[in-house]
Protein backbone atom coordinates (compact mmCIF):
# COMPACT_ATOMS: atom_id res chain seq x y z
CA UNK A 1 0.00 0.00 0.00
CA UNK A 2 1.25 3.48 -0.85
CA UNK A 3 2.31 5.95 1.81
CA UNK A 4 0.07 8.95 2.48
CA UNK A 5 1.39 12.24 1.12
CA UNK A 6 2.09 13.72 4.55
CA UNK A 7 4.05 10.62 5.62
CA UNK A 8 6.10 10.84 2.42
CA UNK A 9 6.79 14.51 3.09
CA UNK A 10 7.98 13.84 6.64
CA UNK A 11 10.19 10.98 5.47
CA UNK A 12 12.21 13.44 3.36
CA UNK A 13 15.48 14.73 4.72
CA UNK A 14 15.18 18.13 6.45
CA UNK A 15 17.29 19.74 3.73
CA UNK A 16 14.90 18.48 1.04
CA UNK A 17 11.82 19.59 2.99
CA UNK A 18 13.36 23.07 3.27
CA UNK A 19 14.13 23.13 -0.46
CA UNK A 20 10.58 22.04 -1.27
CA UNK A 21 9.14 24.75 0.97
CA UNK A 22 11.36 27.44 -0.52
CA UNK A 23 10.43 26.31 -4.03
CA UNK A 24 6.75 26.67 -3.11
CA UNK A 25 7.36 30.18 -1.78
CA UNK A 26 9.28 31.11 -4.95
CA UNK A 27 6.48 29.86 -7.21
CA UNK A 28 3.90 31.73 -5.12
CA UNK A 29 5.85 34.99 -5.28
CA UNK A 30 6.36 34.62 -9.02
CA UNK A 31 2.61 34.16 -9.44
CA UNK A 32 1.85 37.25 -7.36
CA UNK A 33 4.36 39.32 -9.31
CA UNK A 34 2.97 38.10 -12.64
CA UNK A 35 -0.59 38.92 -11.55
CA UNK A 36 0.43 42.43 -10.45
CA UNK A 37 2.30 43.01 -13.72
CA UNK A 38 -0.65 41.87 -15.81
CA UNK A 39 -3.08 43.95 -13.78
CA UNK A 40 -0.99 47.11 -14.11
CA UNK A 41 -0.44 46.64 -17.84
CA UNK A 42 -4.01 45.78 -18.76
CA UNK A 43 -6.02 48.24 -20.83
CA UNK A 44 -8.82 48.52 -18.28
CA UNK A 45 -8.48 50.22 -14.93
CA UNK A 46 -9.92 48.59 -11.82
CA UNK A 47 -13.01 50.84 -11.86
CA UNK A 48 -13.58 50.15 -15.55
CA UNK A 49 -13.44 46.41 -14.82
CA UNK A 50 -16.02 46.80 -12.05
CA UNK A 51 -18.25 48.86 -14.34
CA UNK A 52 -17.93 46.27 -17.12
CA UNK A 53 -18.90 43.45 -14.75
CA UNK A 54 -21.86 45.46 -13.44
CA UNK A 55 -23.00 46.21 -16.99
CA UNK A 56 -22.75 42.55 -17.96
CA UNK A 57 -24.76 41.54 -14.89
CA UNK A 58 -27.38 44.17 -15.67
CA UNK A 59 -27.61 42.99 -19.27
CA UNK A 60 -27.99 39.38 -18.13
CA UNK A 61 -30.82 40.32 -15.77
CA UNK A 62 -32.53 42.54 -18.33
CA UNK A 63 -32.29 45.81 -16.42
CA UNK A 64 -30.53 49.04 -17.30
CA UNK A 65 -28.87 49.49 -13.94
CA UNK A 66 -27.81 46.86 -11.42
CA UNK A 67 -30.15 46.66 -8.45
CA UNK A 68 -28.88 46.67 -4.90
CA UNK A 69 -31.59 44.56 -3.26
N, C-alpha and C positions, 0 to 999 in steps of 0.2 A: 504494500500500500504506500502511496506517495505521502511525503511529509507535507503538513500544512505550510502555507506561505510564511507565517510568522516564525515557525520553528526553523524553516530554512534560513530566514533572515538572521535569527539569533545564532545559528550554527556557523555563520561567516566569521572570519577573523575581524577583530575590532578595526583594523586598518581598512579592510574592505567595506565594512559597514559605514565608516566615516566617509570613504570615497563615494559610496552610493548616495549617502545623504547630501554631500556637497554637490554631486552631479544633479540631484533633484532640485537643489536650491538654484544652481546655475541655469537649468532649463526653465524654472519658474521665473527668474529674473529676466531671462531673454524673452519670454513670452510677454511679460509686463512691458518691457521696453518696446517690443514690436507693436503691441497694442497702442501704446502712447504715441509712437511715431505715426502709425496709420491714422489715429484719431486726429492728430495735429495737421496732417497733410491731406486730409479728406477735403472735398469741395464744400461740404455742408458744415456749418457751425453746429454746436450742440443745440441751440434754440431752434435752428432750422430743422434739425432732425426730429425734435419734439413736435414741432408744428406739422411736419410731414406725417408722423405717426398719428397725430390727432386727426388730421384731415383724412387719412386712410380709414381710421376707425369710424369717423363720421360718415364717410361714403359707404362703408360696409353696412352701417345701421340705417342709412337712408335719410339722415338729417343733415342740415347745413352746418350746424355747430355741435361739438360734442357736449353731451349733457353731463351734469355733475350730480346725478342722483344716486 
